[in-house]
Amino acid sequence: MRTFRPHPDVTVFNDQLEVPGIGHLPINAYVLHAEQPVVVDTGLGLDDRDFVRTLGEAIDPADVRWIWLTHPDRDHTGGIFALLEAAPNARIVTTFAGVGIMSTESPLPMDRVYLLNPGQTLDVGDRTLTGFRPPLFDNPATVGFFESKSGIFFSSDCFGAPMGSADLASADSIGELSDDELAGRQLLWTSIDSPWVQAVDPTIFASWLQPVRDFDPSWIFSTHLPPASGDKTRIYDNALAAVGCSPFVGPDQAALEAMLASFEPV
């Protein structure tokens, strides 16, 4: 896991997974260095990841006050229970649905839960966080947020893109991707992660995206994309272009058997 700080208020904890036939998927968690520090998601739940140890490179885990769980998928919740132990004063920001989904495996301690819906705000001392459901998502509990002090948008899975190489998956910025590569990779991700977008009316989807345009974030921090600053037009245009796209169709059993056979000794 790589740690870097592209913005004075944000540390990125960058991990990745190589997905055969798809690419190298960035998996980012964050710390927002507010007066009351906020951890945004907690990384992968694989045995060889130690999120709390990596977090300690940027902040004393005991100083964490909030853990914003953008949604309860395993690539967002890997270190959450270890962090709750290491950060005794931290509360988990999630939704009623998020708590319910988590309870099917490892229930959250309810006395440490803070329920927040899209449109509601959280005061973290020197700034306000406003919950917002991103226009693209794969989980009904998804809530990202706009941040009032630095103008940052944490977009969860929205605008994600599996990269063509491990180096790009750990890039400092999307500026390292060409327009065509970013467009193709965002479209691929949307077809996998948000296949319902094929049935959405383009005008309706544009209205879902409009609040992001209106906020005009200084940075977009997505779970599955390198950090984005500057002009975001191509990111927004790529999201709009995904409306009506065909859902991703993965390999079937015959393809799996052929792949496994190729591993067998001659």
N, C-alpha and C positions, 0 to 999 in steps of 0.2 A: 504494500500500500504506500502510495506516494503522498507526501504532505507539501502543500505550497500555499502561498498567500497572495492571490492576484489583486486583492483589494484590501486596504488597511483594516476594514471591518470584517473580512471573511477569510477563513482558512478552509481549504479544500482537502478532503481526504479521498484521494483518487485510487480506486481499485478497478479491476476489469476482469471480464470472463471471455474466453475465446469460445464462440458458438460455431460449431462446424457448419459450413455453408452459409453463414450469416455474417460473421466478422468478429471483431473484438469490441465487446460492449463495455463502454465506460460505466462504472458504478461509483457515484460520488455521494459522499456525506459531507456535512459542513458544520463549522462553528460560526455563528454570528456573534462578533465580539461587542455585544451591547453592554450597557451597565449591568443588566441581568443576563449573563451569557446564555445563548440558545444553541443547542445542538440540533441540527436538522437531519433526521434519519441516522441510522447507526450501522450501515454497511451490511455486508454479506454474513450469512450465518454458517459459514464453513469452519471446520474444526481448526484450520491453520490460520485463521484470522483472529487477531486480538485487538478489537476496536478500542478498548479502554487504554491499552498501552500506547497505541498510535495517537489517540486523542491527547495523551499526556505530552506529546511533542509540541502542542499548541496552547494548552490550557490545563491547569490542575483540574482533574475531573470533579473534585470536591466543590469547585466554584460554579459548576453548571447549575443554572436555576430552572431551565426549561429544556425539554426534549420534544421538539416538534416532529411528530410522526406523520409524514405526508400521506402515507397509507400503509396498511399492515401486510405488505408482501415481504417475502423472506429476504429480498435484496435490500430492504429498508430497515429491517428489525434485528439484524444479526447480533448486535451488541447491546440491545436495549436492557436486558435484565442484569448483565454485568455492570452497565452504566448506572442503573438504579441503585446498585449496591455501593458503587464508588462515589455517587453523587446523592447523598442522603437528603439534600434540600431541593432536589429537582422534581418537577412535576411534568407529566406527559400530556402534551396538547394533542388531542385527537377528537374524533366524532363518536357519537353513539354507535354508529355502524362499525367504526374502527375497533371500539372496545369489544363489540360482539364478535367480530371476526377473530380477534386475538384470543378470545376466551375459548375458542374451539381447540386450541393447542396449549397455550400457557397464559392463563388469565392475568391481566394487569392488576396491580394493587389499586383498588378503587379510591382509596383515600389520597392517592397521588395522581389521579386523573383530573384533567381540566378539559371539559367538553367545549368545543368551539366550532361553530358552523360557518360556512361561507358568508361573508359580509360582516361578521363580528370581529372585534378587535381585541388585541392583547397588549397591555402596557408593559414594556420591559425596561422601564426606568428612563432611558434617554431617547426612546423612540416607540412608535406604535406599529404593531404588525396587524395587517388586515387579511383575514382569511379569504381565499379565492379558489374556486374550483377551476382548474385550468381547462382550456377548450378541448384538449386531448388527454385521455386517462384510460387506465385499464382496470380500475377498482372503484366501486361506488363510494368508498370512504375517502377518496382523494381530496385533500385540501392543501394547496400551496399558500403562499402569502406575499403580499406587497409590504415593503418596509419603508417607513416614512422618512427616515433621516438621510439615507444614502441613495434612495430611489432604486432599490434592488428588488428583483422578482425571483423568488424560489419557485420553480415551475414543476417540481416532481418529475414524472415521466414525460411530460409534455415537451415537445421539440427534440426528443432523444434521437440518436442515430448511432447504430453500430458502425464502428470505424473499419477501414480496410487494413489496418495494421495496428500492432500493439503500441507503436510510437504515437500514432494519431490518437489512440484511446487515452493516452496520458498527456495529450497536448496541453499547453498553457492556455490556448485560445482557439476558437473556431477559425481565426484568421489563417491558420495553417492549412485549411481545407479550401479547395477551389469551389467555385459556385456549383459546378456540375456534380462534384463529388458530394457536397453537402446536400444538394437537392435529392440525389439518388438515395443517399443513406437515410435521410429523414423520411422519404416516401416508404422505403423498406420497413423502417421501424414502425411507422404508422399502420402499415398493412398487417404487421404482426401484433402490435400492442393495442391498437384501437380499431379492429376490423369493422366495428359498427359504423365507422365514418362513411362507408360506401352508401349508406342509406340516408344520410343527412342532407337536407336541403342546403345548398350553398349559401343562401341568404341568411338562414338561421345560424349556420356555422360561423359566418363572418361576424354576426352579432355577438357570438360567444367570444370571438377573438378581440373584438373592439375594445373591451375594458383594458386589455394588455396594451394595445396601441395607445389608448388615452393616457394610461399611466406613464408610458414612455420610459421604461426602466433604463437606468444607467447600466445595469448588468442583468443578465439572465443566468441563473445558476440552476441547471437541470441535473437530475440524477444521471442521465445517460447521454450527456453532451459536454464537451469541453466548455469552459466559461465563455460567455459571449458579451462583449461590450461594443460600443460604437453603434453603427447603423444596423438595426435588426431587420431591415426590410426583407432580406432574403430568407430569414428564418420564418417570418410571417407568411411570405408568399409560398414557401414550401409547404407549410401547414395547410394553407388554402388549397393548394394543388392536390392534396391528398383526398379531398372530398370526392367521393364516387370511385375511389380506387378499389381494385379487387383485393379481397383479403388474401393474405399469404397462405399458401398451401405447402406444407412441409413434406419431407420424405415419407413414403408409406412403408409397409412391412417388407415389401419386395426390395426396396432400396436399402432398408436396414440389413436384411439378410445378405445382400450383395456386399455391403460395406464390411460386415462381420466376416464373410468368407475371404475377403481380401487380406484379413489379418492372419488367416490360418497359414501355418508353414506349408510350403510346397512339398 
